[in-house]
Amino acid sequence: MSIPQSRRLQEHLALSAYVKLMRAANAARNFASRSLGDTGVTLTQFAVLEALYHLGPMSLSDIAQKVLTTGGNLTMVVGNLEKQGLAKRQACPEDRRMLIVVLTAKGKSLIRKVFPQHAAAIAEFLDALSPAEQARLGELCRKLGKQQRPPSAQPGRL
């Protein structure tokens, strides 16, 4: 049984949009990484520092959700931040069984210095779009990001 023409066109359009979205996301990630250049931190380390700076101390699982990484990767990232003296793990005051991650004075100093430069670099990257286009892109990305249903479970489909 062949796939109807309209379905093939729909899939072609979706795949084309997906490839463009992934290329744009990779370009943004590469640009953001380069903007951190000589700071001594990776993009994921920066994301952790920024989350802790703006949101305060958090558990590893909360940080993982905020910075969109896995718990295993985050354990390594936080370990490296500790080695650099930028963050530390400590017992949660409300529940001593739980560990939270907090910024050190050195970490706060670094993020205060680096965040404005990084924000300016991101603004520069997105300057290719008008403010209205940036707002629309944000809306579209949020719409896609909120979609959490599994792929169609139709026979013959991956």
C-alpha positions in Angstrom: 0.0 0.0 0.0 1.5 3.4 -1.0 1.4 6.5 1.1 -1.0 9.1 -0.1 0.5 12.1 -2.0 -0.7 14.6 0.6 0.9 12.6 3.5 4.2 12.4 1.6 4.1 16.2 1.1 3.3 16.7 4.8 6.2 14.5 5.8 8.6 16.2 3.4 7.7 19.6 4.8 8.0 18.4 8.4 11.4 16.8 7.7 12.7 19.9 5.9 11.5 22.1 8.8 13.1 19.7 11.3 16.5 19.8 9.5 16.4 23.6 9.5 15.5 23.7 13.1 18.4 21.4 14.1 20.8 23.4 11.9 19.7 26.6 13.5 19.9 25.1 17.0 23.4 23.8 16.3 24.5 27.2 15.0 23.1 28.9 18.1 24.8 26.4 20.4 28.2 26.8 18.6 27.9 30.6 18.7 27.0 30.5 22.4 30.0 28.2 23.1 32.4 30.5 21.2 31.1 33.5 23.1 32.3 31.8 26.3 35.7 31.4 24.7 38.3 32.2 27.4 36.0 32.1 30.4 37.2 28.6 31.4 33.6 27.2 31.4 31.7 25.1 29.0 28.2 26.0 27.8 26.6 23.5 30.2 28.7 24.7 33.1 27.7 28.3 32.3 24.0 27.2 32.2 24.4 25.7 35.7 26.1 28.8 37.0 23.5 31.0 35.4 20.6 28.9 36.9 22.1 29.0 40.3 22.8 32.7 40.1 19.3 33.7 39.0 17.3 31.0 40.9 19.4 30.3 43.9 20.6 26.9 45.3 18.9 23.9 43.8 19.1 20.1 43.9 20.8 18.3 41.0 17.5 17.1 39.6 16.1 20.6 39.6 19.2 21.9 37.9 19.0 19.1 35.3 15.4 20.1 34.4 16.4 23.8 34.1 19.5 23.3 32.0 18.0 20.4 29.9 20.7 17.8 30.6 20.8 14.3 32.1 21.5 13.6 35.8 24.6 11.7 34.9 26.1 14.5 32.8 25.1 17.0 35.4 27.0 15.1 38.2 30.1 15.4 36.1 29.5 19.1 35.3 28.9 20.0 38.9 32.0 18.0 39.9 34.1 20.0 37.5 32.6 23.3 38.8 33.6 22.2 42.3 37.1 21.5 41.1 37.3 25.0 39.7 35.9 26.4 43.0 32.8 27.9 41.3 30.1 25.8 43.0 29.8 23.3 45.9 27.4 20.7 47.0 26.0 20.9 50.5 23.2 19.4 52.6 19.8 21.0 52.1 18.9 23.0 55.3 15.3 21.7 55.1 16.1 18.1 54.4 19.7 17.1 55.4 19.4 13.9 53.3 19.2 15.9 50.1 22.2 17.7 48.5 21.9 21.1 46.9 24.3 23.0 44.7 25.3 26.5 45.6 27.5 29.1 44.0 30.8 30.0 45.7 31.9 33.6 45.9 34.2 32.8 43.0 31.3 31.4 41.0 29.2 34.5 41.7 32.0 36.8 40.7 32.5 34.9 37.4 28.8 34.7 36.4 28.3 38.4 37.2 31.2 39.2 34.8 30.4 36.7 32.1 26.5 36.8 32.0 26.2 40.3 30.5 28.8 39.5 27.8 27.1 36.2 27.0 23.7 37.9 26.8 25.1 40.5 24.4 26.5 37.7 22.2 23.1 35.9 22.1 21.4 39.2 21.2 24.0 39.6 18.4 23.3 36.1 17.1 19.6 36.7 17.0 20.0 40.1 15.5 19.6 38.4 12.1 15.9 38.4 13.0 13.7 41.4 13.7 12.3 41.8 17.2 8.9 40.6 15.9 10.6 37.6 14.3 12.4 36.8 17.5 9.1 37.0 19.4 7.4 34.7 16.9 10.4 32.3 17.0 10.1 32.1 20.7 6.4 31.4 20.5 6.9 28.6 18.0 9.7 27.0 19.9 7.6 27.1 23.1 4.7 25.5 21.2 7.0 22.7 20.0 8.7 22.3 23.4 5.4 21.8 25.2 4.5 19.0 22.9 5.4 15.8 24.7 3.3 13.1 23.1 5.1 10.0 21.7 5.3 9.4 17.9 2.2 7.9 16.3 1.9 4.2 17.1 0.6 3.3 13.6 1.7 0.0 12.0 4.7 0.4 9.8 5.7 3.7 11.5 8.9 4.3 13.4 
